[in-house]
């Protein structure tokens, strides 16, 4: 046991060290990995187009070159048209000079005293700082001024050459963006040309013999990234068209240019939309004499971004990429810190790949928990956890949310009973104190009473009063008896409630000594008794209660309900020594189905 714990600690330490090493390699070798990641992304996007051209009997290398040439032609055309738009705009800028001067004069006018005071204070502070610089004479002239460094041969200025801290950064600055773009293009061509071979090598390295799992992970990651980028392209295109239409309506010059810029810049999460809005707003200030057009332009960008980012993208992207909103935000910050603006563009696709690997590789399952948008706790665990936190309102909300998709029987069977089974497990492990137990059971009773039939229809006010329905009739009394503790009693109440809803004359007996339970059974004269027991520690109490019921009422029909029992029911039936005709069930639907079809005449 101790060796196993040490092994687990070593495994966790190894995982942490590996993660730190991987992050360090990604940062310091970003000159290689960043273009490679961009090339892989472009290859994923262009593979369907290249495959389509190959189906037209075009050799692969020519298909790849054709696609690359078309993309470069399209990019060149867009750059040429954009430069023309900027050129025409620069020609018009001198005509806007007077409008800008009027606005600056208005801002710095006498009415804005706070601005003038702040400006004067800054100027005075600058004078004080400049007067205290080394080499300047002191204000009182009492001491001789010391020459500043570098002002004479007596006090030369020391010059130190500091080499780049990282040689890769020096190489990156030397190559520049054009060289990086060329590297991305070359990587993309080679990846597209040998994509099958690269895929097989990746599967061989990462699968560890589990080819099916790795194949599923790669297919899922590719599909999610393709859908995400396609949807992002559609959203950004509609975003740009909307900007073009609204800016044209407002009267901003070159509206088509700003719409294209907005659509392209929006591929940069978070920083792209403000950058796209900056130039149109400044232009509206320069073109129009008042402030109305500038406010309208800013309002268009603000409202459109607010609607798209909060009401369009979350439901549209959520079902396709499977990332939680917080994971997307954290991933954007992380990859931007590692790789800058290219990392910001790649943040979502890279995080999708990590999340998919966490879904298919058990050792990386924590990534799916941290990054995915799927619930990590079942409804039963959520319900139990909120009761552990003494939050009855949120526990009720869990059941109410489940009732929107399931009926009452399914909610009891899949949420409430499993939650009570978790409480029983923790109680027998001595991990649940008595106050928490009482709160869980009492809260469940209250919540169940609010969701189902009233408690008075299940628990008679006076147990000594025998029900009016006799077992010989077509609707016999069904008596639900707890086997051991409060959890068994709560589930017995749930069962009785559902039977009442189904038209059965069901009652339940409160928890008590065996002699008292037998006395209540004798007075109730039931046609059927259901013993409610929650494993794993209710077997002995259930067997004892069953034996006593058989001894006192040999003709009584008995059903034993071992809720959430995961073992072999046939072996348990033998262990409980059930006689022929008495049934053993482990789930609520089976019990309800049996009681609904129960006929006392045929049973007798």
LUMZAPA-918016 format. One line per field, with one value per residue (C-alpha): chain; residue in one letter; x, y, z. Coordinates in nm, 4 decimals. Each point is the difference from the previous one (the first is absolute). Example, Ala and Ser with C-alpha at 12.3 -4.5 7.8 and 13.67 -1.06 7.14 Angstrom:
// residues 2
c = A	A
r = A	S
u = 1.2300	0.1370
v = -0.4500	0.3440
w = 0.7800	-0.0660
END
This chain:
// residues 604
c = A	A	A	A	A	A	A	A	A	A	A	A	A	A	A	A	A	A	A	A	A	A	A	A	A	A	A	A	A	A	A	A	A	A	A	A	A	A	A	A	A	A	A	A	A	A	A	A	A	A	A	A	A	A	A	A	A	A	A	A	A	A	A	A	A	A	A	A	A	A	A	A	A	A	A	A	A	A	A	A	A	A	A	A	A	A	A	A	A	A	A	A	A	A	A	A	A	A	A	A	A	A	A	A	A	A	A	A	A	A	A	A	A	A	A	A	A	A	A	A	A	A	A	A	A	A	A	A	A	A	A	A	A	A	A	A	A	A	A	A	A	A	A	A	A	A	A	A	A	A	A	A	A	A	A	A	A	A	A	A	A	A	A	A	A	A	A	A	A	A	A	A	A	A	A	A	A	A	A	A	A	A	A	A	A	A	A	A	A	A	A	A	A	A	A	A	A	A	A	A	A	A	A	A	A	A	A	A	A	A	A	A	A	A	A	A	A	A	A	A	A	A	A	A	A	A	A	A	A	A	A	A	A	A	A	A	A	A	A	A	A	A	A	A	A	A	A	A	A	A	A	A	A	A	A	A	A	A	A	A	A	A	A	A	A	A	A	A	A	A	A	A	A	A	A	A	A	A	A	A	A	A	A	A	A	A	A	A	A	A	A	A	A	A	A	A	A	A	A	A	A	A	A	A	A	A	A	A	A	A	A	A	A	A	A	A	A	A	A	A	A	A	A	A	A	A	A	A	A	A	A	A	A	A	A	A	A	A	A	A	A	A	A	A	A	A	A	A	A	A	A	A	A	A	A	A	A	A	A	A	A	A	A	A	A	A	A	A	A	A	A	A	A	A	A	A	A	A	A	A	A	A	A	A	A	A	A	A	A	A	A	A	A	A	A	A	A	A	A	A	A	A	A	A	A	A	A	A	A	A	A	A	A	A	A	A	A	A	A	A	A	A	A	A	A	A	A	A	A	A	A	A	A	A	A	A	A	A	A	A	A	A	A	A	A	A	A	A	A	A	A	A	A	A	A	A	A	A	A	A	A	A	A	A	A	A	A	A	A	A	A	A	A	A	A	A	A	A	A	A	A	A	A	A	A	A	A	A	A	A	A	A	A	A	A	A	A	A	A	A	A	A	A	A	A	A	A	A	A	A	A	A	A	A	A	A	A	A	A	A	A	A	A	A	A	A	A	A	A	A	A	A	A	A	A	A	A	A	A	A	A	A	A	A	A	A	A	A	A	A	A	A	A	A	A	A	A	A	A	A	A	A	A	A	A	A	A	A	A	A	A	A	A	A	A	A	A	A	A	A	A	A	A	A	A	A	A	A	A	A	A	A	A	A	A	A	A	A	A	A	A	A	A	A
r = X	X	X	X	X	X	X	X	X	X	X	X	X	X	X	X	X	X	X	X	X	X	X	X	X	X	X	X	X	X	X	X	X	X	X	X	X	X	X	X	X	X	X	X	X	X	X	X	X	X	X	X	X	X	X	X	X	X	X	X	X	X	X	X	X	X	X	X	X	X	X	X	X	X	X	X	X	X	X	X	X	X	X	X	X	X	X	X	X	X	X	X	X	X	X	X	X	X	X	X	X	X	X	X	X	X	X	X	X	X	X	X	X	X	X	X	X	X	X	X	X	X	X	X	X	X	X	X	X	X	X	X	X	X	X	X	X	X	X	X	X	X	X	X	X	X	X	X	X	X	X	X	X	X	X	X	X	X	X	X	X	X	X	X	X	X	X	X	X	X	X	X	X	X	X	X	X	X	X	X	X	X	X	X	X	X	X	X	X	X	X	X	X	X	X	X	X	X	X	X	X	X	X	X	X	X	X	X	X	X	X	X	X	X	X	X	X	X	X	X	X	X	X	X	X	X	X	X	X	X	X	X	X	X	X	X	X	X	X	X	X	X	X	X	X	X	X	X	X	X	X	X	X	X	X	X	X	X	X	X	X	X	X	X	X	X	X	X	X	X	X	X	X	X	X	X	X	X	X	X	X	X	X	X	X	X	X	X	X	X	X	X	X	X	X	X	X	X	X	X	X	X	X	X	X	X	X	X	X	X	X	X	X	X	X	X	X	X	X	X	X	X	X	X	X	X	X	X	X	X	X	X	X	X	X	X	X	X	X	X	X	X	X	X	X	X	X	X	X	X	X	X	X	X	X	X	X	X	X	X	X	X	X	X	X	X	X	X	X	X	X	X	X	X	X	X	X	X	X	X	X	X	X	X	X	X	X	X	X	X	X	X	X	X	X	X	X	X	X	X	X	X	X	X	X	X	X	X	X	X	X	X	X	X	X	X	X	X	X	X	X	X	X	X	X	X	X	X	X	X	X	X	X	X	X	X	X	X	X	X	X	X	X	X	X	X	X	X	X	X	X	X	X	X	X	X	X	X	X	X	X	X	X	X	X	X	X	X	X	X	X	X	X	X	X	X	X	X	X	X	X	X	X	X	X	X	X	X	X	X	X	X	X	X	X	X	X	X	X	X	X	X	X	X	X	X	X	X	X	X	X	X	X	X	X	X	X	X	X	X	X	X	X	X	X	X	X	X	X	X	X	X	X	X	X	X	X	X	X	X	X	X	X	X	X	X	X	X	X	X	X	X	X	X	X	X	X	X	X	X	X	X	X	X	X	X	X	X	X	X	X	X	X	X	X	X	X	X	X	X	X	X	X	X	X	X	X	X	X	X	X	X	X	X	X	X	X	X	X	X	X	X	X	X
u = 0.0000	0.2803	0.1885	-0.3109	-0.0329	0.3673	-0.0457	-0.2964	0.1956	0.2912	-0.2412	-0.1507	0.3457	0.1061	-0.3133	0.0715	0.3644	-0.0997	-0.2542	0.2586	0.2551	-0.2536	-0.1037	0.3647	0.0767	-0.3057	0.1115	0.3716	-0.0402	-0.2982	0.1938	-0.0513	-0.3212	-0.2076	0.0388	-0.0469	-0.3275	-0.1239	0.0975	-0.1897	-0.3061	0.0175	0.0549	-0.3120	-0.1979	0.1386	-0.0054	-0.3646	0.0737	0.3132	-0.1856	-0.2743	0.2528	0.1646	-0.3354	0.0036	0.3166	0.2345	0.3327	0.0420	0.2979	-0.1746	-0.3216	0.1926	0.1825	-0.3262	-0.1667	0.3000	0.0142	-0.3725	0.0326	0.2942	-0.1886	-0.3024	0.2166	0.1847	-0.3254	-0.1331	0.3230	-0.0075	-0.3625	0.0661	0.3048	-0.2122	-0.2593	0.2646	0.1538	-0.3291	-0.0547	0.3431	-0.0784	-0.3147	0.1612	0.1061	-0.3647	-0.0776	0.2682	-0.2301	-0.2547	0.2679	0.1368	-0.3480	-0.0479	0.3413	-0.0730	-0.3319	0.1626	0.2745	-0.2335	-0.0557	-0.3013	0.2230	0.1864	0.0857	0.1894	0.1916	0.0882	0.1261	0.2034	0.1578	0.0833	0.1734	0.2007	0.1121	0.0994	0.2020	0.1874	0.0817	0.1299	0.2105	0.1474	0.1154	0.1811	0.3687	0.2327	-0.2373	0.0978	-0.1769	-0.2736	0.1841	0.3412	0.1717	0.1832	0.1851	-0.1938	0.1277	0.0375	-0.2383	0.1224	0.1214	0.0164	0.3804	0.3050	0.0381	-0.3380	-0.0427	-0.3282	0.0413	-0.1550	-0.0817	-0.1138	-0.2652	-0.0534	-0.3507	-0.1006	-0.1228	0.1751	-0.3300	-0.1461	0.2914	-0.0660	-0.3707	0.0613	0.2470	-0.2296	-0.3031	-0.3643	0.0565	0.2424	-0.2401	-0.2797	0.2267	0.0794	-0.3707	-0.0655	0.2821	-0.1154	-0.3567	0.1030	0.2044	-0.2714	-0.2629	0.2228	0.0881	-0.3068	-0.0653	0.3586	0.0032	-0.3344	0.1287	0.3163	-0.1993	-0.2328	0.2987	0.1619	-0.3064	-0.2293	0.2108	-0.1728	-0.3511	-0.0583	-0.3767	0.0212	0.2587	-0.1912	-0.3194	0.1852	0.1543	-0.3290	-0.1903	0.2604	0.0073	-0.3786	-0.0341	0.2698	-0.1436	-0.3498	0.1273	0.2009	-0.2793	-0.2539	0.2450	0.0447	-0.3780	-0.0460	0.2846	-0.1203	-0.3505	0.1596	0.2000	-0.3010	-0.2014	0.2796	0.0132	-0.3764	-0.0213	0.3095	-0.1268	-0.3354	0.1761	0.2089	0.3516	0.2303	0.1433	-0.2530	0.0972	0.3602	-0.0979	-0.2390	0.2770	0.2380	-0.2622	-0.0604	0.3730	0.0958	-0.2771	0.2019	0.2107	-0.2112	-0.0646	0.2465	-0.1212	-0.3394	0.1377	0.2750	-0.2574	-0.2134	0.2852	0.0558	-0.3697	-0.0573	0.3014	-0.1094	-0.3505	0.1537	0.2008	-0.2742	-0.3063	-0.0099	-0.2130	0.0276	-0.3096	0.1651	0.2885	-0.2414	-0.2075	0.3096	0.1216	-0.3498	-0.0248	0.3226	-0.0856	-0.3544	0.0929	0.2928	-0.2144	-0.2706	0.2343	0.2346	-0.2756	-0.3006	0.1258	0.3392	-0.0556	-0.2878	0.1474	0.3522	-0.0850	-0.1468	0.2801	0.3228	-0.0984	0.2015	-0.1251	-0.0004	0.2550	0.2287	-0.0116	0.0914	0.2848	0.1298	0.0084	0.2052	0.2351	0.0760	0.0355	0.2571	0.1882	-0.0197	-0.1417	-0.2678	0.0427	-0.0640	-0.3188	-0.1183	0.0969	-0.1270	-0.3414	0.1132	0.2913	-0.2204	-0.2567	0.2749	0.0992	-0.3615	-0.0554	0.3136	-0.1349	-0.3240	0.1751	0.3199	-0.0622	0.3307	-0.1046	-0.3569	0.0583	0.0232	-0.3568	-0.1140	0.1799	-0.0738	-0.3217	-0.3511	-0.1649	-0.1213	0.2649	-0.2466	-0.3084	-0.3334	-0.0056	0.3492	-0.0950	-0.3112	0.1944	0.2826	-0.2383	-0.1606	0.3458	0.0503	-0.3335	-0.1393	-0.3557	-0.1105	0.2630	-0.0630	-0.3656	0.1052	0.1939	-0.3158	-0.2123	0.2449	-0.0128	-0.3816	0.0098	0.1456	-0.1223	-0.3125	-0.0263	0.0714	0.3230	0.1142	-0.0545	0.1727	0.3009	0.0588	-0.1549	0.0587	0.3648	0.0621	-0.1333	0.2190	0.3024	-0.1054	-0.0284	0.3462	0.1545	-0.1908	0.1368	0.3481	-0.0418	0.0400	-0.3452	-0.0879	-0.3424	-0.1076	0.0784	-0.1910	-0.3081	0.0165	0.0318	-0.2912	-0.2267	0.0737	-0.0703	-0.3342	-0.0945	0.1133	-0.1761	-0.3195	0.0143	0.0562	-0.2418	-0.3274	-0.0657	0.1514	-0.3392	-0.1042	0.2907	0.0415	-0.3264	-0.0382	-0.1042	0.1734	-0.2432	-0.2831	-0.0210	-0.0528	-0.3407	0.1248	0.0258	0.2658	-0.2644	-0.1099	0.1579	0.1902	0.1797	0.2015	0.3696	0.2092	0.3546	0.2262	0.3519	0.2507	0.2563	0.0420	-0.1246	0.1275	-0.2067	-0.3039	0.0432	0.0184	-0.3023	-0.1894	0.1072	-0.1270	-0.3337	-0.0426	0.0497	-0.2412	-0.2650	0.0489	-0.0546	-0.3270	0.1184	-0.1077	0.3555	0.1151	0.3317	0.1000	0.2311	0.3318	-0.0187	0.0653	-0.0846	-0.2847	-0.1654	0.0372	-0.1590	-0.2887	-0.0668	0.0103	-0.2569	-0.2338	0.0422	-0.0792	0.1988	-0.0226	0.3627	0.3038	0.3044	0.3140	0.2141	0.3757	0.3046	0.3193	0.2688	-0.0690	-0.3721	0.0212	-0.0067	-0.2869	-0.1936	0.0475	-0.1074	-0.3111	-0.0920	0.0323	-0.2212	-0.2638	-0.0012	-0.0343	-0.2883	-0.1793	0.0705	-0.2518	0.1206	0.1486	0.3368	0.2227	0.3556	0.1396	0.3808	0.0368	0.3051	0.1201	0.2933	0.0605	-0.1599	-0.3695	-0.0298	0.2800	-0.1515	-0.3382	0.1567	0.1774	-0.3304	-0.1729	-0.2964	-0.2749	-0.1634	-0.2384	0.1867	0.1956	0.3291	0.0591	0.2797	-0.1562	-0.3071	-0.1517	0.0025	-0.1764	-0.2635	-0.0592	-0.0445	-0.2362	-0.2028	-0.0592	-0.0490	-0.3233	-0.0767	-0.2277	0.2645	0.2709	-0.2019
v = 0.0000	0.2369	-0.0926	0.0778	0.3452	0.0750	-0.1104	0.2340	0.2928	-0.0712	-0.0174	0.3379	0.1530	-0.1388	0.1464	0.3443	-0.0068	-0.1130	0.2820	0.2595	-0.1365	-0.0004	0.3598	0.1058	-0.1683	0.1600	0.3428	-0.0114	-0.1886	0.2003	0.1033	-0.3624	-0.1135	0.3096	-0.0220	-0.3754	0.0401	0.2578	-0.2309	-0.2909	0.2217	0.1109	-0.3602	-0.1105	0.2748	-0.0662	-0.3806	-0.0256	0.2362	-0.1925	-0.3309	0.1330	0.1022	-0.3418	-0.1623	0.1998	-0.1941	0.2915	-0.1190	0.0875	0.2307	0.2001	0.0124	0.1355	0.2595	0.1028	0.0544	0.1953	0.2192	0.0709	0.0953	0.2292	0.1572	0.0612	0.1449	0.2220	0.1243	0.0826	0.1819	0.1948	0.1057	0.0918	0.2086	0.1804	0.0787	0.1282	0.2060	0.1704	0.0575	0.1634	0.2321	0.1150	0.0544	0.3653	0.0920	-0.1229	0.2131	0.2858	-0.2353	-0.1627	0.3372	0.1139	-0.3113	0.0352	0.3659	-0.0962	-0.2626	0.2382	0.2966	0.2138	-0.2029	-0.2969	0.1410	-0.3387	-0.0841	0.3292	-0.0468	-0.3507	0.1188	0.2839	-0.2357	-0.2398	0.2851	0.1269	-0.3511	-0.0409	0.3235	-0.1150	-0.3330	0.1594	0.2434	-0.2873	-0.1994	-0.0839	0.2654	0.2946	0.2723	-0.0139	0.2594	0.1879	-0.0119	-0.0922	-0.3017	-0.0623	-0.1948	-0.3503	-0.0678	-0.2570	-0.3353	0.0251	0.3816	0.0083	-0.2205	-0.0022	-0.1734	-0.2274	-0.1817	-0.3731	-0.2009	-0.3651	-0.2316	-0.2357	-0.3014	-0.1413	-0.2135	-0.2706	-0.0808	-0.1150	0.3458	0.1499	-0.2378	0.0785	0.3761	-0.0465	-0.2055	0.2213	-0.0612	-0.0644	-0.2795	-0.1494	0.0127	-0.1716	-0.2730	-0.0509	-0.0347	-0.2525	-0.2029	0.0033	-0.1301	-0.2841	-0.0952	-0.0081	-0.2067	-0.2630	0.0204	-0.3762	-0.0804	0.2693	-0.1230	-0.3579	0.1094	0.2044	-0.2915	-0.2297	0.2333	0.0943	-0.3024	-0.2483	-0.2767	0.1439	0.0864	0.0301	0.2580	0.2129	-0.0146	0.1108	0.2835	0.1304	-0.0210	0.1767	0.2755	0.0583	0.0146	0.2373	0.2361	0.0005	0.0747	0.2698	0.1802	-0.0291	0.1409	0.2728	0.0917	0.0244	0.2076	0.2372	0.0364	0.0929	0.2292	0.1791	0.0332	0.1500	0.2493	0.0960	0.0602	0.2003	0.2145	0.0734	0.1041	0.2260	0.1511	-0.1119	0.0075	-0.3299	-0.2107	-0.3119	0.0344	0.0164	-0.2921	-0.2167	0.1084	-0.0819	-0.3473	-0.0774	0.1491	-0.1902	-0.3180	0.1478	-0.0732	0.2844	0.2526	-0.0111	0.1748	0.3065	0.0382	-0.0246	0.2710	0.2431	0.1355	0.0501	0.1874	0.2255	0.0554	0.0966	0.2568	0.1447	0.0003	0.1264	0.3257	-0.1287	-0.2979	-0.1858	-0.2081	-0.1020	-0.1147	-0.1901	-0.1732	-0.0987	-0.1166	-0.2177	-0.1829	-0.0298	-0.1321	-0.2339	-0.1473	-0.0343	-0.1892	-0.2237	-0.0921	-0.0625	-0.1268	-0.1356	-0.1609	-0.1853	-0.2218	-0.0274	-0.0983	-0.1777	-0.3155	-0.0264	0.0674	-0.1314	0.2561	0.1892	0.3829	0.0291	-0.2502	0.2052	0.3169	-0.1629	-0.1729	0.3319	0.1583	-0.3000	-0.0400	0.3768	0.0030	-0.2869	0.0967	0.3546	0.0870	-0.3278	-0.1807	0.1994	-0.1171	-0.3607	-0.0064	-0.1552	-0.2695	-0.1039	-0.0148	-0.2067	-0.2513	-0.0205	-0.0465	-0.2776	-0.1798	0.0197	-0.1643	-0.2992	-0.0492	-0.0998	0.1457	0.3400	-0.0126	0.3038	0.2128	-0.0901	0.0862	0.3359	0.1077	-0.1737	0.1363	-0.3288	-0.0383	-0.1731	-0.0937	-0.2089	0.1517	-0.2393	0.1079	0.3677	-0.0489	-0.1788	0.2557	0.2936	-0.1758	-0.0575	0.3763	0.0567	0.1706	-0.1301	0.2574	-0.0954	-0.3695	0.0636	0.1807	-0.3086	-0.2118	0.2681	0.0182	-0.3773	0.0076	0.2150	-0.2966	-0.3022	-0.1072	-0.0385	-0.3734	0.0498	0.2818	-0.2138	-0.2972	0.1789	0.2892	-0.0291	-0.3700	0.0029	0.3132	-0.1747	-0.2999	0.2345	0.1303	-0.3578	-0.0818	0.3060	-0.0656	-0.3515	0.1331	0.2400	0.2922	0.1448	0.1477	-0.0333	0.3589	-0.0369	-0.3281	0.1542	0.3006	-0.2185	-0.2269	0.2786	0.2204	-0.2880	-0.0627	0.3671	0.0279	-0.3223	0.1212	0.3187	-0.1908	-0.2899	-0.0810	0.1312	-0.1962	-0.0585	-0.2215	-0.2331	0.0060	-0.0494	0.2220	-0.2947	-0.3293	-0.1924	0.0778	-0.2749	0.1098	-0.0507	-0.2077	-0.3728	-0.2178	-0.2084	0.2966	0.1006	0.2861	-0.1500	0.1952	0.0264	0.0557	0.1423	-0.0845	0.1394	-0.2730	0.1785	0.3798	0.3418	-0.0380	-0.3159	0.1850	0.2907	-0.2356	-0.1926	0.3294	0.0712	-0.3410	0.0505	0.3413	-0.1390	-0.2859	0.2484	0.2001	-0.3231	-0.0629	-0.2562	0.0073	0.0386	0.0777	0.0085	-0.0882	0.2203	-0.1385	-0.1823	-0.3261	-0.3246	-0.0799	0.3360	-0.0460	-0.3460	0.1404	0.2698	-0.2567	-0.2109	0.2955	0.1224	-0.3441	0.0738	-0.2035	0.0719	0.1111	0.1719	-0.0015	0.3052	-0.0402	0.1949	-0.2102	-0.0693	-0.0505	-0.0716	-0.3692	-0.1357	0.2270	-0.0874	-0.3729	0.0307	0.2030	-0.2383	-0.3049	0.1621	0.0966	-0.3560	-0.1441	0.2290	0.0142	-0.3154	0.0903	0.3572	0.0890	0.1782	0.1929	0.0851	0.3209	0.0295	0.3427	0.0618	-0.3563	-0.0699	-0.3674	-0.3222	0.0050	-0.3782	-0.0542	0.2629	-0.1689	-0.3204	0.1884	0.1581	-0.3410	0.1289	-0.2538	-0.0635	0.2785	0.2710	0.2362	0.1880	0.3207	0.2563	0.2887	0.2148	-0.0574	-0.3789	0.0308	0.2352	-0.2273	-0.3028	0.1743	0.1479	-0.3494	-0.1672	-0.2005	-0.1382	-0.2705	-0.1414	0.0359	-0.1975
w = 0.0000	0.0909	-0.3176	-0.2063	0.1612	-0.0700	-0.3601	-0.0395	0.1416	-0.2354	-0.2934	0.0899	0.0418	-0.3374	-0.1628	0.1476	-0.1078	-0.3504	-0.0302	0.1078	-0.2472	-0.2862	0.0721	0.0143	-0.3311	-0.1630	0.1194	-0.0754	-0.3297	-0.1208	-0.3107	-0.1146	0.1651	-0.0753	-0.3822	0.0238	0.1895	-0.2502	-0.2857	0.1557	0.0384	-0.3634	-0.1100	0.1868	-0.1735	-0.3486	0.0057	-0.1196	-0.2926	-0.1000	0.0303	-0.2259	-0.2650	0.0252	-0.0742	-0.3258	-0.0980	0.0781	0.1457	0.3651	-0.0372	-0.2734	0.2042	0.2998	-0.2080	-0.1658	0.3363	0.1342	-0.3120	0.0220	0.3660	-0.0703	-0.2889	0.2199	0.2775	-0.2478	-0.1474	0.3469	0.0899	-0.3271	0.0458	0.3619	-0.0946	-0.2606	0.2626	0.2388	-0.2806	-0.0807	0.3696	0.0423	-0.2906	0.1785	0.3414	-0.0636	-0.0535	0.3524	0.1701	0.0943	0.1607	0.2117	0.1094	0.1051	0.2149	0.1603	0.0747	0.1539	0.2210	0.1131	0.0288	0.3018	0.0987	0.0728	0.3018	0.1394	-0.3178	0.0139	0.3659	-0.0634	-0.2991	0.2023	0.2849	-0.2373	-0.1539	0.3436	0.1022	-0.3194	0.0741	0.3535	-0.1262	-0.2729	0.2525	0.2251	-0.2688	0.0471	-0.1315	0.0568	0.2536	0.3379	0.0531	0.2767	-0.1752	0.3259	-0.1366	-0.3153	-0.2587	-0.0721	-0.3743	-0.1336	-0.1236	-0.3575	0.0040	0.0219	-0.0381	0.3774	0.0423	-0.3008	-0.0511	0.0365	-0.2832	0.0519	-0.2786	0.1309	-0.2268	-0.0388	0.2957	-0.2338	-0.3307	-0.1467	0.0628	-0.1938	-0.2903	0.0149	-0.0149	-0.2826	-0.2176	0.0469	-0.0765	-0.3716	0.0669	0.2543	-0.2562	-0.2541	0.2529	0.0637	-0.3732	-0.0436	0.3027	-0.1299	-0.3425	0.1460	0.2504	-0.2736	-0.2264	0.2609	0.2224	0.0068	0.0948	0.2708	0.1321	0.0241	0.1767	0.2494	0.0667	0.0449	0.2525	0.2021	-0.0175	0.2033	-0.1893	0.0442	-0.3637	0.0361	0.2795	-0.1791	-0.3279	0.1707	0.1770	-0.3220	-0.1911	0.2763	0.0367	-0.3774	-0.0263	0.2944	-0.1297	-0.3522	0.1250	0.2341	-0.2693	-0.2549	0.2445	0.1008	-0.3665	-0.0471	0.3153	-0.0858	-0.3599	0.1186	0.2577	-0.2708	-0.2325	0.2850	0.0697	-0.3698	-0.0132	0.3241	-0.0677	-0.3514	0.1493	0.2531	-0.2774	0.0976	-0.3055	-0.1277	0.1893	-0.1984	0.1186	0.3662	-0.0381	-0.1466	0.2763	0.2632	-0.1463	-0.0163	0.3369	0.1711	-0.0475	0.2815	0.3084	0.2450	-0.1537	-0.3616	0.0364	0.1889	-0.2599	-0.2790	0.1611	0.0636	-0.3528	-0.0933	0.3248	-0.0581	-0.3582	0.1098	0.2340	-0.2904	-0.2635	0.1840	0.2003	0.2872	0.2348	-0.1143	-0.2738	0.2247	0.2700	-0.2566	-0.1385	0.3459	0.0921	-0.3112	0.0813	0.3699	-0.0456	-0.2855	0.1917	0.3112	-0.1877	-0.1984	0.2855	0.2575	-0.1939	-0.3333	0.0587	0.3333	-0.1208	-0.3498	0.1056	0.3248	-0.1525	-0.2567	0.1886	0.3455	0.2000	0.3013	-0.0255	0.2814	-0.1730	-0.3215	0.1911	0.1956	-0.3146	-0.1858	0.2784	0.0255	-0.3720	-0.0436	0.2795	-0.1651	-0.3694	-0.0211	-0.2583	-0.1952	0.3249	0.0444	-0.3423	0.0746	0.3576	-0.0655	-0.2522	0.2227	0.3076	-0.1911	-0.0792	0.3668	0.1064	-0.2556	0.1168	0.3534	-0.1153	-0.1566	0.2020	0.3644	0.1216	-0.1378	0.1285	0.2202	-0.3158	-0.0936	0.3523	-0.0010	-0.3563	-0.1076	0.0299	0.0931	0.3603	0.2080	0.2748	-0.0591	0.1127	0.2959	0.1059	-0.0442	0.2121	0.2735	-0.0086	0.0455	0.2971	0.1465	-0.0336	0.1815	-0.3110	-0.0201	-0.2580	-0.2559	0.0643	-0.0805	-0.3171	-0.1097	0.0226	-0.1645	-0.2885	-0.0390	0.0032	-0.3141	-0.1897	0.1997	0.1829	0.3759	-0.0077	-0.1971	0.2299	0.3102	-0.1623	-0.1543	0.2408	0.3467	0.0715	-0.1253	0.2103	0.3091	-0.0850	-0.0016	0.3402	0.1323	-0.1306	0.1669	0.3222	0.0316	-0.0680	0.2940	-0.2398	0.0692	0.3389	0.1546	-0.0675	-0.3686	-0.0133	0.1559	-0.2320	-0.3109	0.0905	0.1232	-0.3007	-0.2363	0.1703	-0.0351	-0.3615	-0.0959	0.1670	-0.2089	-0.3234	0.0535	0.1706	0.3546	0.2847	0.1636	-0.2901	0.0699	0.3783	0.1908	0.3033	0.2171	-0.0875	0.2167	-0.2420	-0.2584	-0.3606	-0.1454	-0.2923	0.0682	-0.1645	-0.1710	-0.2110	-0.3301	0.1631	0.3011	0.2524	-0.0921	0.3123	-0.0399	0.2949	0.0655	0.0783	0.2141	0.0189	-0.1104	-0.3559	-0.0433	0.1366	-0.2415	-0.2989	0.1302	0.0050	-0.3583	-0.1088	0.1768	-0.1622	-0.3475	0.0698	0.1184	-0.3212	-0.1944	0.1816	0.2547	0.3642	0.1324	0.3524	0.1791	0.3554	0.2035	0.1169	0.3338	0.1876	-0.1773	0.2417	-0.0697	-0.3758	0.0188	0.2027	-0.2593	-0.2785	0.1844	0.0404	-0.3597	-0.1503	-0.3197	-0.3142	-0.0863	0.2025	-0.1524	0.2153	-0.0853	0.0557	-0.1196	-0.0339	0.0883	0.3721	0.0029	-0.0923	0.3573	0.1075	-0.3151	0.0566	0.3641	-0.0835	-0.2820	0.2277	0.2653	-0.2560	-0.1387	0.3489	0.0986	-0.3384	-0.2012	-0.2720	-0.0437	-0.3384	0.0495	-0.2396	0.1049	-0.1544	0.0138	-0.1550	-0.2224	0.0570	-0.2338	0.0795	-0.1174	0.0937	-0.0253	0.2523	0.2257	-0.0291	0.1288	0.2803	0.1095	-0.0185	-0.1959	-0.0565	-0.3343	-0.1003	0.1890	-0.2205	0.0254	-0.1983	-0.0163	-0.1902	0.0492	-0.3489	0.0507	0.3349	-0.1409	-0.2967	0.2240	0.2432	-0.2870	-0.1420	0.3380	0.0279	0.3486	-0.1367	-0.2346	0.2647	0.2486
END
